Every structure is written in C-alpha cells, then in structure tokens.
Amino acid sequence: MAALAWNPESWLAHPAVQQPDWPDQIELQAAIAELATVPPLVFAGEARRLTEALGEVAAGRAFLLQAGDCAESFTEFTADAIRDKLKVILQMAVVLTYAAGVPVVKVGRIAGQFAKPRSAPTERVGADDLPSFRGHMVNDDAPTAEARAPAPGRLLAAYHQSASTLNLLRAFTTGGFADLSQVHSWNQEFVAASAEGRRFEAIAGEIDRALRFMRACGIDLDREATLHQVEFWTSHEALVLAYEQALTRQDSLTGDWYDCSAHMLWVGERTRAPDGAHVEFLSGVHNPLGAKLGPTATPEEVVSLCERLDPLRAPGRLTLIARMGAARVTEDLPPLLRAVADAGHPVTWVCDPMHANTFVSQSGRKTRRFDDVLAEIRGFFAAHRAEGTWPGGVHVELTGEDVTECLGGAEDILEEQLELRYTTRCDPRLNARQAIDLAFRVAELLRA
C-alpha cells in the first residue's frame, strides 16, 4: 500500500504544517520516547474490522455515523460525560437503523480528539495577542502566555486520558449498557421531555414489541450478541505527528504498520496536501483513513489524494469527508464525485455539515445554524442522487450536555441564548435534542 521506503519517521522529510512550536526539544523527545514504549490504545485486528465495515458503507450496504466532541478536554473529563455522549450516538444510530433500514457503523470523535488546527498562530484575547489554543494535547485555553506555551507532557496526558476513555467505552458497549433492551434508558431526562425524545420513545416502544414477538416465536434472543452489545470505534484528526508517530506499531501477524492511537485517523482540510507530512505519514499506516475536503478542493487534487492514500483501491480504506457549506455543496461536490468514480476509487463519501457553516455571532461567539447544517446534508444527498453514488454517512460535532451553542433546532435556540450554556473549548456543538432531530431528518433522506 505504501512505498517501501516508508517508516513512521518518514514524514519528517516533508513540509509539516500546523505543528506546535515546542519550546523544549529535550522534553519533547523524552515524551516521544515514553509514548513509544506504552501499550497500544487499539489493536490492528480492530482496525481491520473497521475497514471491513466501512467497505460495506462504500458498497452502499451500510451508513457511517461519525460523531463526538469538537475537542476533548482535560478538565471536563468524567464518566457521566462519556456515557451521555455515547447515549446520544446510540440513539442516533437506532433512529437511522430503525427508520431507514440500514446498518449503522458507529465511530466516535473520542479518545484522542485533543488537537485542533488553527487559522492563525496567535489570537486576540482581551487586550493581548496570545498563542492560539491548539487543544489540550498541546496547550491550555487559559488566557495567559504561560498557559498557551506548548508543553510536551500533554502528549502523555492525552494518551492516558484516551486509555481511560477507551476502557469505559468498551465496558459500556459490551457490558450491557448498549443492550437493545436498555433502549429506553438512553433517553436523557432533558431530551425525553422534548418532541425529539417523545419520537425516540415511540421507536423504543416498537423495538420492545418486536423483541417480545421474537421471543414469543421461540427465538433465543440471549444468544444474539448483536442485540446485547455494539461495535464502537474511535477516531481523531491525525494532527500532531510526533504523537501519532510514537504510537505507531508493526503488527505481529501481518508485518504492516498501524497507528494504534485510534481505529480511524483523518487528515484535515488544512493538512491534506498530497506531498505534505500528514499525507506522507498516513500513507504508510494500514488503518482506515479519512480526508476532509473543503469547497476549494479540485477534482485533480482529490484524485491525487486518493492515489496517495488508497493506491490499491481497497474498499473501506478511504473515507472522503465533504465540508463544503450549505451554499456550495450542490455545485462543488458533483465534480469530485465524478472524478473519484472515474478513477475507480471505492471510497466512502461522508458529509461534514458543521465546519463550513460556522460564523461569529454579534456576541463574538462562534456558532452554527441548525437549518444550515440540514441544508448541507440535503445538498449532499441531492448531489449523490444526481450522480448515482451512495451518500455514505454524516460526520457531526455533538455533546450529550444540554448546551446552547448552535442556533435553531426544535427548541429554537436564539442568538441571545448562546451565552446560557456555551462550554465548548473550540467549535460549537449540537446538543442531544438537536442531534436526535438531525438523525430523524437524515433517516427521512435515506428512505427517499
């Protein structure tokens, strides 16, 4: 899949953007050396299983739900927060599976999403120009020069928090919490009282009746593992390459290299240059990969990216995540769909309706309109329908908390309400009600 000369350090010979300006190289090398000796967070066999599942998505037989926090936090790390985020994703998956009749591959932006690319190296905070906050893997968001200094010890902290998060996720998804018989309990209190919550309860009731009917027919439901646990994978943007390099391991069964920091990694809009360090690094690992494509992406660039990341044209290997914006998706996406199809790459196409629809409100808060998010998803589906290709999934930023960060939705959050519960460390997220509403809207598009 990758050139014979590839090794986990080969990215160092390529231009690397969006990398922290580490002030202490000795401390950095010590952190990298320690990370190179720790156990892997995920295993090669798990990554291969996700590639197989994404191959089903690429073939039009399944749908990908990739969701989670904009940027995970070191300071807001609790079991309840992880559980509530998982609840929302499970609810969305049930809605999509039940209402649209397709299997859903569930991938979280979790257990590693600690770094964020920034449009500028500094930002204005009050009267001061400070280094930009790049995620808790790199620096702190407190408004002081000391807090904003990149600290290599944070790489180790990110690893340990990811390990704890993964431990809890595996317990939840295999230990009974994700059992379909618990479907009613996923409806959080502040969601259950809403229209979206009541609509979800109706589906939960129908699932209960279906399970009782199957049991009455003599089907041994206790032996059906898929009813009692779910496969849940992790993903994050492979941004800080020193961290990704340190957690790359050679699989003892195949001899292939895997980035064991997550099951799936993606390259961002700002780092997807085919000759850049990020693409060079990802070209050599055998994890399933994603690539964000903004409205400036040309057919030639996208095909070149496919050749670099998926030269063998392996189903499930590469997911292209379109983030065009509601106003541009129907015009800018179809040429990319045609070019990739003509080049014979069996990619998974996914819609990220969040990032290109972000703006700054009059209060100075970054936000997104729920209607714009839906409009981009509708445009994404329309483009695929016109080209005869499969709209393979959605990639959204959400939280299980009752935040007021995105405008609109069934609760009709207004601009003056943004300040009520605005807690994100970077970009605005959908709250649970908005996320479940989104799932119902996407299910309707899938049925059509």
C-alpha positions as CSV (number, residue, x, y, z in Angstrom):
1,M,0.0,0.0,0.0
2,A,2.8,2.4,0.8
3,A,6.2,2.9,-0.7
4,L,8.9,0.5,0.5
5,A,10.9,3.5,2.0
6,W,8.1,4.4,4.3
7,N,8.7,4.3,8.0
8,P,7.0,6.1,11.0
9,E,9.5,8.9,10.8
10,S,9.5,9.5,7.0
11,W,7.1,12.4,7.4
12,L,10.0,14.4,8.8
13,A,11.3,14.8,5.3
14,H,8.1,16.6,4.1
15,P,6.7,20.0,4.8
16,A,4.7,19.8,8.1
17,V,2.1,22.5,8.8
18,Q,0.0,23.0,11.9
19,Q,2.7,21.6,14.2
20,P,3.3,23.1,17.7
21,D,6.4,25.2,18.2
22,W,7.6,23.0,21.1
23,P,9.9,25.2,23.3
24,D,11.8,22.3,24.9
25,Q,13.1,19.8,22.4
26,I,14.7,17.6,25.2
27,E,11.3,17.3,26.9
28,L,9.6,16.6,23.6
29,Q,12.0,13.8,22.8
30,A,11.6,12.3,26.3
31,A,7.8,12.3,25.9
32,I,8.0,10.7,22.4
33,A,10.4,8.0,23.8
34,E,8.0,7.2,26.6
35,L,5.0,7.0,24.3
36,A,6.9,4.6,22.0
37,T,7.0,2.1,24.9
38,V,3.5,2.3,26.2
39,P,0.8,-0.3,25.2
40,P,-1.2,0.4,22.1
41,L,-4.6,2.1,22.6
42,V,-6.2,0.0,19.9
43,F,-5.2,-3.1,18.0
44,A,-4.5,-3.9,14.4
45,G,-7.3,-6.5,14.2
46,E,-9.8,-4.0,15.4
47,A,-8.7,-1.5,12.7
48,R,-9.0,-4.2,10.1
49,R,-12.5,-5.0,11.3
50,L,-13.5,-1.3,10.9
51,T,-12.1,-1.3,7.4
52,E,-14.4,-4.2,6.5
53,A,-17.4,-2.4,8.0
54,L,-16.5,0.7,6.0
55,G,-16.2,-1.4,2.9
56,E,-19.9,-2.2,3.4
57,V,-20.6,1.5,3.6
58,A,-18.6,2.2,0.4
59,A,-20.7,-0.5,-1.3
60,G,-24.0,1.2,-0.3
61,R,-25.0,-1.5,2.2
62,A,-24.4,0.5,5.4
63,F,-24.2,4.0,6.7
64,L,-21.5,5.7,8.8
65,L,-22.3,7.8,11.8
66,Q,-19.1,9.6,12.9
67,A,-19.8,11.9,15.9
68,G,-18.4,13.4,19.0
69,D,-16.8,16.4,20.6
70,C,-15.1,19.2,18.7
71,A,-12.1,19.0,21.0
72,E,-11.9,16.8,24.1
73,S,-11.0,18.4,27.4
74,F,-8.5,17.5,30.1
75,T,-10.6,19.4,32.7
76,E,-14.1,18.2,31.8
77,F,-13.4,14.5,31.9
78,T,-16.0,12.4,33.7
79,A,-17.6,9.0,33.3
80,D,-21.0,10.7,33.1
81,A,-19.9,12.9,30.2
82,I,-18.6,9.9,28.2
83,R,-21.7,7.9,29.0
84,D,-24.0,10.8,27.9
85,K,-22.1,11.3,24.6
86,L,-22.3,7.6,23.9
87,K,-26.1,7.6,24.7
88,V,-26.7,10.3,22.0
89,I,-24.7,8.4,19.4
90,L,-26.6,5.2,20.2
91,Q,-29.9,7.0,20.0
92,M,-29.0,8.4,16.6
93,A,-27.8,5.0,15.4
94,V,-31.1,3.4,16.5
95,V,-33.1,6.1,14.7
96,L,-31.1,5.6,11.5
97,T,-31.2,1.8,11.6
98,Y,-34.9,1.5,12.5
99,A,-36.3,4.4,10.4
100,A,-34.1,3.9,7.4
101,G,-33.5,0.2,7.5
102,V,-29.7,0.3,7.1
103,P,-26.9,-1.0,9.4
104,V,-25.0,1.9,11.0
105,V,-21.3,1.9,11.6
106,K,-20.6,3.9,14.8
107,V,-17.4,5.8,15.0
108,G,-16.7,8.4,17.8
109,R,-14.7,11.5,17.7
110,I,-13.4,10.4,21.0
111,A,-10.4,9.0,23.0
112,G,-7.9,11.1,21.1
113,Q,-9.5,14.2,19.7
114,F,-7.3,16.6,21.7
115,A,-5.7,18.7,19.0
116,K,-7.2,21.3,16.6
117,P,-5.7,23.1,13.6
118,R,-5.9,26.9,13.7
119,S,-6.2,29.5,11.0
120,A,-3.6,31.8,12.7
121,P,-0.7,31.2,15.1
122,T,-2.0,33.9,17.5
123,E,-5.4,35.1,18.6
124,R,-6.6,38.2,20.3
125,V,-7.8,37.6,23.9
126,G,-8.9,40.9,25.5
127,A,-6.1,43.3,25.0
128,D,-3.4,40.7,24.4
129,D,-2.2,38.7,21.4
130,L,-1.6,35.1,22.7
131,P,-0.6,31.9,21.0
132,S,-3.7,30.2,19.7
133,F,-5.2,27.4,21.7
134,R,-4.4,24.2,19.8
135,G,-6.2,21.7,22.0
136,H,-5.3,20.2,25.4
137,M,-2.8,17.8,23.8
138,V,-0.7,20.9,23.0
139,N,-1.5,23.8,25.4
140,D,-4.2,25.2,27.7
141,D,-7.0,27.5,26.8
142,A,-6.5,29.8,29.8
143,P,-5.8,33.4,28.6
144,T,-2.2,33.7,29.7
145,A,1.1,33.4,27.8
146,E,2.3,30.7,30.2
147,A,-0.8,28.5,29.7
148,R,-0.6,28.9,25.9
149,A,3.0,27.6,25.7
150,P,3.1,24.1,24.1
151,A,4.0,21.5,26.8
152,P,5.2,18.0,25.6
153,G,4.0,16.5,28.8
154,R,0.5,17.0,27.5
155,L,1.1,14.3,24.9
156,L,1.4,11.7,27.7
157,A,-1.7,13.1,29.4
158,A,-3.6,12.7,26.2
159,Y,-2.5,9.1,25.9
160,H,-3.6,8.3,29.5
161,Q,-7.0,10.0,29.2
162,S,-7.6,8.2,25.9
163,A,-6.8,4.9,27.6
164,S,-9.3,5.6,30.4
165,T,-11.9,6.7,27.9
166,L,-11.5,3.6,25.8
167,N,-11.7,1.4,28.9
168,L,-15.0,2.9,29.8
169,L,-16.4,2.8,26.2
170,R,-15.5,-0.9,25.9
171,A,-17.3,-1.5,29.2
172,F,-20.4,0.4,28.1
173,T,-20.6,-1.2,24.7
174,T,-20.0,-4.8,25.7
175,G,-21.2,-4.9,29.3
176,G,-25.0,-4.4,29.0
177,F,-25.4,-0.6,28.7
178,A,-25.7,-0.9,24.9
179,D,-28.2,-3.8,25.1
180,L,-31.3,-3.0,22.9
181,S,-33.4,-3.9,25.9
182,Q,-32.0,-0.8,27.5
183,V,-33.1,1.5,24.6
184,H,-35.5,3.5,26.8
185,S,-32.8,4.3,29.3
186,W,-30.7,6.1,26.7
187,N,-33.3,8.9,26.5
188,Q,-31.7,11.5,28.8
189,E,-34.1,13.5,31.1
190,F,-33.7,16.8,29.2
191,V,-34.3,15.1,25.9
192,A,-37.1,12.8,26.9
193,A,-39.4,15.8,27.6
194,S,-38.8,17.2,24.1
195,A,-40.6,16.4,20.8
196,E,-37.4,14.5,19.7
197,G,-37.4,12.5,22.9
198,R,-41.0,11.5,22.5
199,R,-40.4,10.5,18.9
200,F,-37.5,8.4,20.0
201,E,-39.6,6.8,22.8
202,A,-42.1,5.7,20.1
203,I,-39.3,3.8,18.3
204,A,-38.1,2.4,21.6
205,G,-41.6,1.0,22.2
206,E,-41.8,-0.6,18.8
207,I,-38.4,-2.2,19.4
208,D,-39.7,-3.6,22.7
209,R,-42.7,-5.1,21.0
210,A,-40.5,-6.6,18.2
211,L,-38.2,-8.2,20.8
212,R,-41.2,-9.6,22.7
213,F,-42.7,-11.0,19.5
214,M,-39.4,-12.7,18.5
215,R,-39.1,-14.2,22.0
216,A,-42.7,-15.5,21.8
217,C,-41.9,-17.1,18.5
218,G,-39.2,-19.2,20.2
219,I,-36.2,-17.2,19.1
220,D,-33.4,-17.4,21.7
221,L,-32.5,-13.7,21.9
222,D,-29.9,-14.3,24.6
223,R,-27.7,-15.9,22.0
224,E,-27.9,-13.0,19.6
225,A,-24.8,-11.0,20.5
226,T,-25.7,-8.1,18.2
227,L,-28.8,-7.4,20.4
228,H,-26.7,-7.0,23.6
229,Q,-23.6,-5.2,22.5
230,V,-22.4,-2.9,19.8
231,E,-19.2,-2.4,17.9
232,F,-17.9,1.2,18.5
233,W,-14.7,2.6,17.1
234,T,-12.7,5.6,17.8
235,S,-11.2,8.3,15.5
236,H,-9.5,11.6,15.6
237,E,-7.6,14.0,13.3
238,A,-4.0,12.9,13.0
239,L,-2.7,16.4,13.5
240,V,0.3,16.3,16.0
241,L,2.5,14.0,14.1
242,A,5.0,13.4,16.9
243,Y,2.2,11.8,18.9
244,E,1.0,9.7,16.0
245,Q,4.5,8.5,15.1
246,A,5.2,7.5,18.7
247,L,2.0,5.3,18.9
248,T,2.6,3.5,15.6
249,R,3.3,-0.2,15.9
250,Q,4.2,-3.0,13.5
251,D,1.5,-5.7,13.5
252,S,3.0,-9.1,14.6
253,L,0.6,-11.0,12.3
254,T,0.9,-9.1,9.0
255,G,4.1,-7.0,9.5
256,D,2.0,-3.9,8.5
257,W,2.2,-0.6,10.3
258,Y,-0.8,0.6,12.3
259,D,-1.3,3.9,14.1
260,C,-2.5,2.5,17.4
261,S,-3.8,5.8,18.8
262,A,-7.2,5.2,17.2
263,H,-9.0,2.8,14.9
264,M,-9.5,5.5,12.2
265,L,-7.5,8.7,11.5
266,W,-8.3,11.6,9.3
267,V,-6.3,14.4,7.6
268,G,-7.8,17.8,7.7
269,E,-8.6,20.5,5.1
270,R,-5.5,22.4,6.1
271,T,-3.2,19.4,6.1
272,R,-4.3,17.3,3.1
273,A,-1.6,18.4,0.7
274,P,-0.6,15.2,-1.2
275,D,3.1,16.0,-0.8
276,G,2.8,17.1,2.8
277,A,3.9,15.4,6.0
278,H,0.4,14.4,7.2
279,V,-0.4,12.6,4.0
280,E,3.0,11.0,3.9
281,F,2.6,9.7,7.4
282,L,-0.9,8.3,6.8
283,S,0.0,6.7,3.5
284,G,2.1,4.1,5.4
285,V,-0.3,3.1,8.1
286,H,-3.0,0.4,7.4
287,N,-5.8,2.0,9.5
288,P,-8.9,3.1,7.7
289,L,-8.4,6.8,6.8
290,G,-10.4,9.9,6.3
291,A,-9.7,13.2,4.4
292,K,-11.7,16.4,4.8
293,L,-12.5,18.2,1.5
294,G,-13.5,21.9,1.6
295,P,-15.0,24.0,-1.2
296,T,-11.6,24.8,-2.7
297,A,-10.8,21.1,-3.4
298,T,-10.4,20.4,-7.1
299,P,-11.1,17.1,-8.8
300,E,-7.4,16.8,-9.7
301,E,-6.4,17.3,-6.1
302,V,-8.9,14.8,-4.7
303,V,-7.8,12.1,-7.2
304,S,-4.2,12.7,-6.3
305,L,-5.1,12.4,-2.7
306,C,-6.8,9.1,-3.4
307,E,-3.8,7.8,-5.2
308,R,-1.6,8.7,-2.2
309,L,-3.8,7.2,0.4
310,D,-5.6,4.4,-1.5
311,P,-3.3,3.3,-4.3
312,L,-4.7,-0.3,-4.2
313,R,-8.3,0.9,-4.3
314,A,-9.3,-1.1,-1.3
315,P,-13.0,-0.8,-0.2
316,G,-13.1,0.7,3.3
317,R,-9.6,2.1,3.3
318,L,-10.5,5.8,2.4
319,T,-13.4,8.0,3.5
320,L,-13.8,11.4,1.9
321,I,-15.5,13.8,4.2
322,A,-17.0,16.7,2.3
323,R,-17.3,20.0,4.2
324,M,-18.5,22.4,1.5
325,G,-21.0,24.7,3.2
326,A,-24.8,24.8,2.6
327,A,-24.5,27.3,-0.2
328,R,-21.8,25.5,-2.2
329,V,-22.3,21.7,-1.7
330,T,-24.6,21.2,-4.7
331,E,-22.2,23.0,-7.0
332,D,-18.8,21.9,-5.7
333,L,-19.4,18.3,-4.7
334,P,-20.6,16.7,-8.0
335,P,-17.4,17.2,-10.0
336,L,-15.5,15.5,-7.1
337,L,-17.9,12.6,-7.1
338,R,-17.5,12.1,-10.9
339,A,-13.7,12.4,-10.8
340,V,-13.3,9.8,-8.0
341,A,-15.7,7.4,-9.6
342,D,-14.0,7.7,-13.0
343,A,-10.6,7.0,-11.3
344,G,-12.0,3.8,-9.8
345,H,-11.5,4.5,-6.2
346,P,-14.2,2.7,-4.0
347,V,-14.3,5.5,-1.3
348,T,-16.9,6.1,1.3
349,W,-18.4,9.6,0.9
350,V,-19.5,11.4,4.1
351,C,-21.0,14.8,4.8
352,D,-19.5,17.1,7.5
353,P,-22.2,19.7,7.6
354,M,-20.7,21.6,10.6
355,H,-17.3,23.2,9.7
356,A,-18.1,25.2,6.6
357,N,-21.3,26.6,8.2
358,T,-19.6,28.3,11.2
359,F,-19.8,32.0,11.8
360,V,-19.2,34.5,14.6
361,S,-22.3,35.9,16.2
362,Q,-22.8,39.5,17.3
363,S,-21.8,38.5,20.8
364,G,-18.5,37.2,19.5
365,R,-19.3,33.5,19.9
366,K,-18.7,31.0,17.1
367,T,-21.9,29.3,16.2
368,R,-23.8,27.4,13.5
369,R,-27.4,27.5,12.4
370,F,-29.2,24.1,12.6
371,D,-31.0,24.9,9.3
372,D,-27.7,25.4,7.5
373,V,-26.5,22.0,8.9
374,L,-29.6,20.4,7.5
375,A,-29.4,22.3,4.2
376,E,-25.8,21.0,3.6
377,I,-26.9,17.4,4.3
378,R,-29.8,17.8,1.9
379,G,-27.5,19.2,-0.8
380,F,-25.1,16.3,-0.1
381,F,-27.8,13.7,-0.7
382,A,-29.1,15.6,-3.8
383,A,-25.6,15.6,-5.3
384,H,-25.3,11.8,-4.8
385,R,-28.7,11.2,-6.1
386,A,-27.9,13.1,-9.3
387,E,-24.6,11.2,-9.8
388,G,-25.9,7.8,-8.9
389,T,-23.5,7.4,-5.9
390,W,-24.1,6.4,-2.3
391,P,-24.3,9.2,0.4
392,G,-22.4,7.1,2.9
393,G,-22.7,9.0,6.2
394,V,-22.5,12.1,8.3
395,H,-19.7,13.5,10.5
396,V,-21.0,15.8,13.2
397,E,-19.8,17.5,16.3
398,L,-22.1,17.0,19.3
399,T,-22.3,16.6,23.0
400,G,-24.5,14.8,25.5
401,E,-24.8,18.0,27.5
402,D,-27.7,20.5,27.3
403,V,-25.6,23.2,25.7
404,T,-26.7,26.3,23.7
405,E,-24.0,26.5,21.1
406,C,-25.8,26.1,17.8
407,L,-28.8,28.2,16.8
408,G,-32.2,26.9,15.9
409,G,-33.4,23.3,16.1
410,A,-36.8,22.2,17.5
411,E,-36.0,24.2,20.7
412,D,-35.3,27.3,18.5
413,I,-32.1,28.5,20.3
414,L,-31.7,32.2,19.7
415,E,-28.6,34.2,19.4
416,E,-29.1,35.9,22.7
417,Q,-29.3,32.5,24.3
418,L,-25.9,31.4,23.3
419,E,-24.4,32.6,26.5
420,L,-26.6,30.4,28.6
421,R,-24.7,27.2,28.3
422,Y,-21.8,27.7,25.9
423,T,-19.0,25.4,27.1
424,T,-17.1,24.2,24.0
425,R,-13.3,24.6,24.0
426,C,-13.3,25.4,20.3
427,D,-16.2,25.0,17.9
428,P,-20.0,24.9,18.6
429,R,-21.6,21.5,19.0
430,L,-25.2,20.2,18.6
431,N,-26.9,19.3,21.9
432,A,-28.7,16.0,22.3
433,R,-32.1,17.2,21.2
434,Q,-30.6,18.8,18.0
435,A,-28.5,15.6,17.3
436,I,-31.5,13.3,17.6
437,D,-33.6,15.6,15.4
438,L,-30.8,15.5,12.9
439,A,-30.9,11.7,12.9
440,F,-34.6,11.7,12.1
441,R,-34.0,14.1,9.2
442,V,-31.2,12.0,7.8
443,A,-33.3,8.9,8.1
444,E,-36.0,10.5,6.0
445,L,-33.4,11.3,3.3
446,L,-32.2,7.7,3.4
447,R,-35.7,6.4,3.0
448,A,-36.2,8.6,0.0
